[in-house]
Amino acid sequence: MRFKPAVFFQQQTSSGAHPHPFTKRLMHGVLGLAVLAGTGLPNAVMADEAAPTAPVTDATQAAAQLRAEARLAAERGDFAGAAKHLASAARQVRDVDTARRIEQAAADLQAGGGNQFANFGPLMQLIEEQTQPPAIWDDGTGDEGGRMSQFAQGVFVGSPVMAALSALPYSNASIRNAAILANSRNNNTDATVASELRLVSLPRLEQHVAALQAAGKPIPSEVLSLAGITEVRYLFLVPETGDVVIGGPAGAWRQDENRTVNAENGRPTLQLDDLVTLSRAFSDGGPGFFMCSIDPKPEQVQAVKKFVTDNQKQLNASTVRDFTQTLEKTLGLQNVIVNGVPANSRVASVIVDADYRMKEIGIGRRDGAEGMKSYFDLVSRQERRAGASMDALRWWMTVGYETIEQSDDGLTFRLTGRTVKCLSENQMINANGTRQSTGAADTANAKFAELFTQHLPALAQQDVLFADLQNVFDLAAVAALMQTQHAAERTGWTAQTFSRSGDYAPAAVDVPAQLMTAANYRSWRGGDLMIQVAGGVRCDVGAVTRDSSNYSISSDLHEDARDASP
């Protein structure tokens, strides 16, 4: 089936209504949507525009920035740093009592050594109090995001994406008018024509898919690849016309090793299956997050610990290769844990593969992008000679948007900044083979995560898997925004075919239930030896989009894409 031309919006408003500028352009046929069917529009639902957000003072802005940095510091295991940022934030707004309570919590934490035996409770409580909406303790049931969690693998403070964001209200005239930017030049007659901004209507996409299923017809590639869009830049809510629209660069596509990629630059396209999977994860009744982790089995970790204890005296530069191979075989197959999305979904496949590949880069078994370094390249002589020990490195990836910008009427959103970031923690290995959080990352561990995050955009250009991961996180952000910004109530569109109980079934993908341990070693002149194994991925986008402090308010988002053609 050929891609059908987009249908221009020409719907009239009721008498006396004052349509949004986006709607005015739609009604005059200036903006064409790259929708996937020629059927009629859903009935328009009129809604009052949200009042513009009030300006904020410099002190309020600085305090919000410090609170975001505090969440990020705590997530990285730097609880003393988190306390310092929170205290500074309180003093910015002259809340001396709160500042003193935070400083006391920091002193108590320091008295406890800041390690796995320290009492993190008072600081956690303060983070709850300083978070809006309040963070809550995760009870392990997988309730939706915006929480502080103490998992078996370590202390995890707040939503990772929440901590990463430093989105603050500011004056920028570019966002609100983004909706009138795509002046149609090619009339959307061919989805394979390259475009800086192609727009896809999700309600009409769903209508078209439902019609194809009802007719017993296959879903064509232009639908499965979301009209060739390769990244999400915008989300529009259009109450007047009852529409929800995503937009991003697009072009012709081709198949490359079971992936649909842009024919010109090789970047993967968005996938309908991922959109549906993630929309269900963040919808009412969904888990509100997704994650994967590759975890060694406690009994095998215990066996490795015994092996190391019994044989470490024989470990030297001439035996380290065989020693590492034996350790790798002893640790054996690790369990692949997927939560929040089906374990046989394409989303699960992408995050599991990316996690394992990140591990390989971290331990020097695979080259990363230029500027990335393995843990061995970063560890200092002092760290190498700190004494014999057996611990675990934990690395995990999470959403890393610097901001989500929104228009002053709250109807247009732009995703900005790095999509993915890497975080780190050191963990202790107990006698029974379980891992215990330390709430901290050593210098080399933290530096690996920092460099991985910094150079991940370059890695995504050379490794299509990580570009695919960026797309998954983009669609997760869109799904979470639709839920937390009440897209259904504001536009009148409620998913049916794409809902959790809908008829559309994303294709099943083979995702391994176990993966072989990846280990590596390094020897240095002077006799220093080190062997490493690493791991972990989690994404919790719901909390980002739920917290108003994570949005930048702007009013003219169109200037950077005025010449785009859908």
KOLGU-551341 format. One line per 10 residues: number of its first residue (from 1); their letters; for each residue x, y, z of C-alpha. Coordinates in Angstrom, 2 decimals, always signed. Layout:
<fizas>
NUM = A = X/Y/Z; ...
</fizas>
This chain:
<fizas>
1 = MRFKPAVFFQ = +0.00/+0.00/+0.00; +1.29/+3.42/-0.93; +1.61/+6.23/+1.60; -1.44/+8.43/+1.13; -1.20/+12.21/+0.95; -1.76/+14.06/+4.17; -5.11/+15.71/+4.71; -5.05/+19.40/+5.54; -7.02/+20.61/+8.51; -9.83/+22.88/+7.34
11 = QQTSSGAHPH = -12.28/+22.45/+10.20; -14.30/+25.49/+11.21; -14.64/+26.59/+14.80; -17.89/+27.42/+16.50; -19.10/+30.98/+16.43; -17.36/+33.27/+18.87; -14.45/+30.90/+19.51; -10.90/+32.16/+19.42; -8.73/+29.39/+18.04; -5.10/+28.85/+18.94
21 = PFTKRLMHGV = -2.70/+30.20/+16.25; -1.80/+26.59/+15.41; -5.47/+25.89/+14.66; -5.80/+29.03/+12.56; -3.00/+27.86/+10.32; -4.46/+24.38/+10.17; -7.87/+25.70/+9.18; -6.33/+27.72/+6.36; -4.53/+24.68/+5.02; -1.05/+26.06/+5.62
31 = LGLAVLAGTG = +0.13/+23.21/+7.83; -0.12/+19.73/+6.39; +0.16/+16.71/+8.66; +1.92/+13.60/+7.42; -0.90/+11.40/+8.57; -1.39/+7.91/+7.29; -4.99/+7.97/+6.09; -7.41/+10.18/+4.22; -10.38/+9.72/+6.55; -12.11/+12.51/+8.43
41 = LPNAVMADEA = -10.83/+14.15/+11.56; -12.15/+13.28/+15.00; -14.59/+15.85/+16.33; -12.86/+18.93/+17.66; -12.94/+19.42/+21.39; -12.69/+23.02/+22.49; -10.76/+23.72/+25.69; -9.66/+26.80/+27.54; -6.02/+27.63/+27.12; -3.87/+27.37/+30.19
51 = APTAPVTDAT = -2.81/+30.65/+31.75; +0.81/+31.61/+31.09; +3.19/+30.66/+33.86; +4.16/+33.60/+36.06; +7.74/+34.83/+35.81; +10.13/+33.55/+38.44; +12.73/+35.48/+40.39; +16.45/+34.88/+40.09; +16.48/+33.35/+43.57; +13.62/+30.97/+42.74
61 = QAAAQLRAEA = +15.32/+30.00/+39.52; +18.61/+29.36/+41.30; +16.87/+27.31/+43.98; +15.13/+25.15/+41.38; +18.47/+24.57/+39.66; +20.08/+23.57/+42.96; +17.24/+21.15/+43.77; +17.69/+19.48/+40.37; +21.43/+19.21/+41.01; +20.70/+17.74/+44.45
71 = RLAAERGDFA = +18.59/+14.96/+42.93; +21.32/+14.28/+40.39; +24.02/+14.17/+43.09; +21.97/+11.80/+45.26; +21.29/+9.56/+42.29; +25.01/+9.34/+41.65; +25.56/+8.33/+45.26; +26.90/+11.72/+46.40; +24.54/+12.23/+49.34; +26.73/+14.83/+51.00
81 = GAAKHLASAA = +26.69/+16.82/+47.76; +22.92/+16.43/+47.53; +22.54/+17.81/+51.06; +24.81/+20.75/+50.22; +22.73/+21.64/+47.13; +19.44/+21.34/+49.03; +20.71/+23.54/+51.84; +21.89/+26.15/+49.33; +18.49/+26.01/+47.59; +16.71/+26.64/+50.88
91 = RQVRDVDTAR = +18.96/+29.60/+51.67; +18.34/+31.06/+48.21; +14.70/+31.50/+49.16; +15.57/+32.41/+52.79; +14.18/+29.23/+54.27; +16.73/+29.08/+57.08; +14.94/+26.37/+59.09; +14.95/+23.94/+56.17; +18.58/+24.74/+55.41; +19.56/+23.93/+58.99
101 = RIEQAAADLQ = +17.63/+20.64/+58.98; +19.37/+19.63/+55.76; +22.77/+20.56/+57.12; +22.08/+18.48/+60.22; +21.09/+15.52/+58.03; +24.36/+15.91/+56.14; +26.31/+15.96/+59.40; +24.50/+12.82/+60.58; +25.23/+11.12/+57.27; +28.90/+11.99/+57.55
111 = AGGGNQFANF = +28.96/+10.65/+61.11; +27.64/+7.35/+59.73; +30.51/+7.18/+57.29; +28.44/+7.77/+54.15; +28.65/+4.05/+53.39; +26.21/+1.17/+53.31; +25.83/+1.36/+57.09; +24.92/+5.05/+57.16; +21.37/+6.21/+57.83; +20.08/+7.73/+54.61
121 = GPLMQLIEEQ = +16.55/+8.08/+56.01; +16.62/+11.72/+57.18; +18.07/+12.92/+53.88; +15.56/+10.82/+51.92; +12.78/+12.46/+53.90; +14.13/+15.90/+53.09; +14.31/+15.01/+49.40; +10.67/+13.95/+49.64; +9.80/+17.30/+51.17; +11.75/+19.25/+48.56
131 = TQPPAIWDDG = +10.24/+17.39/+45.59; +7.00/+18.54/+43.95; +5.02/+16.33/+43.64; +6.49/+14.58/+46.68; +8.73/+11.61/+46.08; +7.64/+8.42/+47.83; +9.43/+5.31/+48.97; +9.13/+2.52/+46.45; +7.71/-0.60/+48.08; +8.89/-2.82/+45.23
141 = TGDEGGRMSQ = +5.48/-3.05/+43.58; +6.51/-1.03/+40.53; +4.14/+1.86/+41.16; +4.58/+4.85/+38.89; +7.59/+7.16/+38.96; +8.65/+10.05/+41.14; +10.01/+7.86/+43.90; +13.08/+7.06/+45.91; +13.90/+3.40/+45.87; +16.22/+1.11/+47.74
151 = FAQGVFVGSP = +16.73/-1.81/+45.39; +18.89/-4.84/+46.06; +21.38/-3.27/+43.66; +21.62/+0.07/+45.46; +20.05/+3.30/+46.56; +18.20/+4.92/+43.71; +16.96/+8.42/+44.47; +14.06/+9.88/+42.58; +13.37/+9.37/+38.94; +16.64/+9.32/+37.01
161 = VMAALSALPY = +15.22/+11.64/+34.43; +13.96/+13.98/+37.14; +17.41/+14.26/+38.57; +18.94/+14.94/+35.19; +16.66/+17.78/+34.26; +17.52/+21.38/+35.01; +14.46/+22.71/+33.23; +13.48/+26.11/+34.57; +10.94/+28.72/+33.46; +12.60/+31.27/+31.23
171 = SNASIRNAAI = +11.66/+33.77/+28.62; +12.09/+32.41/+25.11; +9.67/+33.34/+22.39; +10.16/+30.21/+20.29; +7.93/+27.48/+21.71; +4.29/+28.49/+21.47; +4.51/+29.29/+17.79; +6.22/+26.04/+16.93; +2.82/+24.84/+15.91; +2.74/+27.22/+12.93
181 = LANSRNNNTD = +6.18/+26.41/+11.65; +5.76/+23.66/+9.05; +4.86/+25.52/+5.88; +3.93/+22.74/+3.50; +6.10/+22.82/+0.37; +5.62/+19.34/-1.02; +1.98/+18.94/+0.03; +2.97/+15.72/+1.78; +2.43/+13.67/-1.33; +5.40/+11.41/-0.67
191 = ATVASELRLV = +6.58/+10.29/+2.77; +9.94/+9.24/+1.35; +10.89/+12.85/+0.59; +13.34/+14.17/+3.20; +11.90/+16.71/+5.64; +13.36/+18.60/+8.56; +10.04/+18.29/+10.34; +7.45/+15.67/+9.48; +4.29/+15.70/+11.59; +2.24/+12.59/+12.34
201 = SLPRLEQHVA = -1.24/+12.68/+13.86; -1.56/+9.91/+16.43; -5.39/+9.75/+16.42; -5.45/+9.38/+12.65; -2.57/+6.92/+12.75; -4.65/+4.80/+15.12; -7.74/+5.13/+12.91; -5.79/+3.95/+9.91; -4.27/+0.97/+11.72; -7.71/-0.02/+13.03
211 = ALQAAGKPIP = -9.14/+0.17/+9.51; -6.35/-1.99/+8.12; -6.86/-4.59/+10.82; -10.61/-4.63/+10.27; -10.03/-5.23/+6.55; -7.52/-7.98/+7.28; -4.74/-6.08/+5.54; -1.07/-5.98/+6.62; +0.42/-2.86/+8.19; +2.65/-1.24/+5.54
221 = SEVLSLAGIT = +6.20/-0.09/+6.18; +5.32/+3.61/+6.11; +3.01/+3.01/+9.06; +5.38/+0.73/+10.98; +8.20/+3.28/+10.56; +5.99/+6.27/+11.48; +6.47/+7.94/+8.11; +10.25/+7.73/+8.37; +10.68/+10.00/+11.41; +14.10/+9.41/+12.97
231 = EVRYLFLVPE = +13.74/+11.30/+16.26; +11.03/+13.08/+18.22; +11.49/+16.82/+18.57; +7.98/+18.05/+19.23; +4.69/+16.99/+20.77; +1.60/+19.11/+20.04; -1.75/+18.92/+21.81; -4.51/+20.57/+19.76; -7.75/+20.84/+21.77; -9.63/+22.68/+19.01
241 = TGDVVIGGPA = -9.26/+19.84/+16.54; -8.97/+16.94/+18.98; -5.48/+16.05/+17.81; -2.18/+14.84/+19.27; +0.78/+15.29/+16.93; +4.46/+14.30/+17.06; +7.11/+15.82/+14.83; +10.72/+15.28/+13.86; +13.12/+14.93/+10.93; +12.25/+12.24/+8.41
251 = GAWRQDENRT = +13.08/+10.77/+5.03; +13.17/+7.62/+2.95; +13.98/+4.37/+4.74; +15.52/+0.98/+4.09; +16.05/-2.27/+5.97; +19.42/-2.90/+7.59; +19.94/-6.04/+9.70; +16.33/-6.22/+10.90; +16.15/-2.48/+11.56; +14.40/+0.19/+9.54
261 = VNAENGRPTL = +16.87/+3.03/+9.04; +17.01/+6.30/+7.17; +18.23/+5.63/+3.63; +20.59/+8.61/+3.70; +22.17/+8.74/+7.16; +21.45/+5.25/+8.52; +19.74/+6.46/+11.68; +16.88/+4.15/+12.75; +13.33/+5.36/+12.31; +10.78/+5.46/+15.09
271 = QLDDLVTLSR = +8.71/+2.29/+15.32; +4.95/+1.96/+15.71; +5.44/-1.09/+17.92; +7.62/+0.91/+20.31; +5.10/+3.76/+20.40; +2.27/+1.38/+21.31; +4.37/-0.57/+23.85; +5.48/+2.58/+25.64; +2.08/+4.27/+25.46; +0.63/+1.25/+27.25
281 = AFSDGGPGFF = +3.41/+1.34/+29.85; +2.63/+4.96/+30.74; -1.16/+4.83/+30.40; -3.71/+4.47/+33.21; -3.17/+1.10/+34.82; +0.33/+0.79/+33.37; +3.49/+0.47/+35.47; +4.68/+3.99/+34.66; +8.27/+2.90/+34.04; +10.38/+0.38/+32.21
291 = MCSIDPKPEQ = +13.73/-1.16/+33.03; +16.13/-3.98/+32.46; +18.99/-5.36/+34.47; +21.52/-8.10/+33.79; +22.15/-9.71/+37.18; +24.54/-12.46/+38.25; +23.01/-15.30/+40.26; +23.90/-15.06/+43.97; +25.07/-18.67/+44.17; +27.42/-18.11/+41.24
301 = VQAVKKFVTD = +28.74/-14.89/+42.74; +29.37/-16.84/+45.93; +31.28/-19.45/+43.92; +33.36/-16.72/+42.30; +34.12/-15.19/+45.67; +35.34/-18.57/+46.92; +37.39/-19.09/+43.76; +39.07/-15.72/+44.19; +39.75/-16.34/+47.88; +41.23/-19.77/+47.21
311 = NQKQLNASTV = +43.35/-18.81/+44.21; +44.32/-15.17/+44.52; +47.85/-16.03/+45.68; +48.44/-17.66/+42.29; +47.24/-14.55/+40.45; +49.99/-12.74/+38.56; +50.65/-11.28/+35.14; +51.27/-14.70/+33.60; +48.13/-16.31/+35.06; +45.66/-13.42/+34.87
321 = RDFTQTLEKT = +44.24/-14.40/+31.45; +43.36/-17.95/+32.53; +42.20/-16.64/+35.92; +39.79/-14.24/+34.21; +38.43/-16.92/+31.88; +37.81/-19.25/+34.83; +36.10/-16.44/+36.72; +33.94/-15.69/+33.68; +32.92/-19.34/+33.33; +32.24/-19.65/+37.05
331 = LGLQNVIVNG = +29.98/-16.62/+37.06; +28.39/-18.05/+33.92; +25.02/-17.02/+32.58; +23.44/-13.97/+34.19; +19.69/-13.41/+34.50; +18.11/-10.81/+32.21; +15.38/-8.95/+34.11; +12.84/-6.84/+32.21; +10.05/-4.91/+33.94; +7.48/-2.36/+32.79
341 = VPANSRVASV = +7.26/-3.58/+29.19; +6.71/-7.10/+27.79; +9.88/-9.17/+27.95; +9.37/-10.15/+24.29; +8.91/-6.57/+23.03; +11.24/-4.68/+20.73; +11.72/-2.11/+23.50; +13.03/-4.88/+25.77; +15.36/-6.09/+23.06; +16.86/-2.64/+22.52
351 = IVDADYRMKE = +17.49/-1.84/+26.18; +18.94/-5.27/+26.98; +21.28/-5.19/+23.98; +22.36/-1.62/+24.80; +23.01/-2.52/+28.44; +25.24/-5.45/+27.52; +27.10/-3.42/+24.91; +27.67/-0.60/+27.40; +29.19/-3.15/+29.80; +31.55/-4.34/+27.11
361 = IGIGRRDGAE = +32.70/-0.77/+26.48; +33.12/-0.20/+30.21; +35.43/-3.16/+30.69; +37.39/-2.61/+27.48; +35.95/-5.51/+25.48; +34.45/-3.18/+22.86; +35.53/+0.21/+21.54; +33.23/+3.14/+22.21; +33.12/+6.51/+20.50; +36.17/+8.75/+20.47
371 = GMKSYFDLVS = +36.54/+10.22/+23.95; +34.99/+7.25/+25.73; +37.33/+5.30/+27.99; +37.10/+1.98/+29.77; +37.23/+1.71/+33.54; +40.78/+0.38/+33.24; +41.85/+3.49/+31.32; +40.51/+5.72/+34.10; +41.46/+3.94/+37.31; +44.29/+5.67/+39.17
381 = RQERRAGASM = +47.39/+4.03/+40.60; +46.05/+4.80/+44.07; +42.76/+3.03/+43.28; +44.64/+0.07/+41.81; +46.73/-0.26/+44.94; +43.94/+0.30/+47.45; +44.19/-3.33/+48.55; +42.72/-6.63/+47.46; +38.93/-6.52/+47.34; +36.00/-7.97/+45.48
391 = DALRWWMTVG = +33.23/-5.58/+44.59; +30.99/-4.87/+41.63; +30.67/-1.92/+39.33; +27.11/-0.89/+38.56; +26.49/+1.16/+35.44; +23.02/+1.92/+34.20; +21.48/+4.18/+31.59; +18.51/+6.43/+32.04; +16.81/+9.31/+30.24; +18.98/+12.39/+30.27
401 = YETIEQSDDG = +17.03/+15.29/+28.77; +18.44/+18.56/+30.03; +15.00/+20.13/+29.72; +11.56/+19.54/+28.31; +10.50/+22.91/+26.96; +6.83/+23.77/+26.87; +4.81/+26.64/+25.45; +3.24/+29.12/+27.82; -0.18/+27.60/+27.10; +1.10/+24.11/+27.94
411 = LTFRLTGRTV = +0.14/+22.61/+24.57; +3.46/+22.38/+22.74; +6.52/+20.48/+24.00; +10.05/+20.21/+22.68; +12.54/+17.56/+23.77; +16.01/+19.00/+24.16; +19.44/+18.02/+25.39; +21.00/+14.58/+25.58; +18.49/+11.76/+25.42; +20.45/+9.15/+27.38
421 = KCLSENQMIN = +22.88/+9.36/+30.27; +24.90/+6.83/+32.20; +25.11/+6.62/+36.01; +27.35/+4.56/+38.26; +27.75/+2.97/+41.67; +30.17/+0.64/+43.43; +28.63/-2.34/+45.24; +29.95/-4.70/+47.88; +29.79/-8.48/+47.43; +28.46/-10.19/+50.56
431 = ANGTRQSTGA = +29.52/-13.65/+51.72; +26.27/-15.16/+50.42; +26.84/-13.74/+46.95; +24.32/-10.92/+47.17; +25.30/-7.38/+46.23; +24.95/-4.49/+48.66; +24.73/-0.82/+47.83; +27.43/+1.57/+48.96; +25.60/+4.66/+47.77; +28.79/+5.90/+46.12
441 = ADTANAKFAE = +30.91/+5.57/+43.01; +34.70/+5.72/+43.01; +36.43/+8.32/+40.88; +37.12/+6.06/+37.90; +33.62/+4.58/+37.98; +31.97/+8.01/+38.05; +34.31/+9.28/+35.31; +33.41/+6.37/+33.03; +29.72/+7.24/+33.39; +30.42/+10.92/+32.76
451 = LFTQHLPALA = +32.44/+10.27/+29.60; +29.94/+7.70/+28.33; +27.15/+10.26/+28.68; +29.20/+13.03/+27.11; +30.13/+11.01/+24.03; +27.00/+8.92/+23.65; +25.60/+11.14/+20.85; +28.74/+10.35/+18.85; +28.38/+6.66/+19.73; +24.79/+6.75/+18.44
461 = QQDVLFADLQ = +26.11/+8.03/+15.11; +28.45/+5.07/+14.71; +26.40/+2.35/+16.45; +22.78/+2.13/+15.36; +21.79/+0.31/+18.57; +22.38/+3.40/+20.68; +20.50/+5.58/+18.21; +17.65/+3.09/+18.58; +17.92/+3.49/+22.35; +17.60/+7.27/+21.96
471 = NVFDLAAVAA = +14.43/+6.75/+19.92; +12.97/+4.44/+22.57; +13.58/+7.07/+25.23; +12.09/+9.79/+22.99; +8.89/+7.79/+22.57; +8.84/+7.04/+26.29; +8.98/+10.76/+27.00; +6.11/+11.37/+24.57; +4.03/+8.61/+26.17; +4.67/+9.98/+29.65
481 = LMQTQHAAER = +3.87/+13.54/+28.55; +0.58/+12.42/+27.05; -0.35/+10.84/+30.37; +0.88/+13.46/+32.80; -0.28/+16.41/+30.69; -3.76/+14.86/+30.39; -3.74/+14.71/+26.60; -6.98/+12.68/+26.53; -8.90/+15.19/+28.62; -7.49/+18.18/+26.78
491 = TGWTAQTFSR = -7.91/+16.93/+23.22; -10.78/+14.48/+23.48; -8.74/+11.65/+21.97; -8.58/+8.45/+23.96; -6.63/+5.58/+22.43; -8.66/+2.49/+21.59; -6.70/+0.21/+19.25; -3.44/+1.35/+20.85; -4.72/+1.10/+24.44; -3.72/-1.62/+26.92
501 = SGDYAPAAVD = -6.88/-3.53/+26.00; -6.68/-2.64/+22.30; -6.48/-5.01/+19.36; -3.09/-3.94/+18.07; -0.42/-6.52/+18.95; +3.22/-5.41/+18.59; +5.40/-8.09/+17.05; +7.09/-10.49/+19.48; +10.88/-10.36/+19.55; +13.31/-12.94/+20.90
511 = VPAQLMTAAN = +14.99/-11.46/+23.97; +17.42/-13.72/+25.84; +16.47/-14.70/+29.38; +20.16/-15.09/+30.21; +23.41/-13.62/+28.92; +26.97/-14.79/+29.38; +29.13/-12.87/+31.82; +31.41/-10.26/+30.28; +34.69/-9.90/+32.19; +38.06/-8.45/+31.37
521 = YRSWRGGDLM = +41.39/-7.74/+33.02; +44.27/-5.30/+32.90; +47.83/-5.62/+34.15; +50.17/-2.69/+34.72; +53.90/-2.34/+35.02; +54.83/-2.87/+38.64; +52.58/-5.88/+39.12; +49.19/-4.21/+39.56; +46.30/-6.41/+38.31; +42.57/-5.81/+38.07
531 = IQVAGGVRCD = +39.60/-7.88/+36.82; +36.19/-6.30/+36.28; +32.54/-7.24/+35.62; +29.84/-4.56/+35.25; +26.00/-3.85/+34.64; +22.31/-2.30/+34.76; +19.58/-0.11/+32.93; +16.49/+1.70/+34.25; +14.06/+4.32/+32.72; +11.33/+6.07/+34.65
541 = VGAVTRDSSN = +10.03/+8.83/+32.51; +6.68/+9.32/+34.21; +8.07/+11.38/+37.03; +9.85/+13.79/+34.72; +6.69/+14.82/+32.99; +4.73/+14.93/+36.24; +6.96/+17.49/+37.96; +6.31/+21.08/+36.85; +9.86/+22.05/+37.82; +11.10/+19.95/+34.90
551 = YSISSDLHED = +9.59/+22.24/+32.24; +10.94/+25.36/+30.62; +8.27/+27.90/+29.74; +8.72/+29.59/+26.39; +6.50/+31.34/+23.90; +8.10/+31.18/+20.45; +9.42/+27.80/+19.49; +9.05/+28.16/+15.75; +12.05/+30.20/+14.73; +14.55/+27.35/+14.59
561 = ARDASP = +12.33/+25.35/+12.25; +10.33/+27.95/+10.36; +11.46/+26.59/+7.00; +10.65/+22.96/+7.72; +8.35/+21.13/+5.33; +6.35/+18.11/+6.51
</fizas>
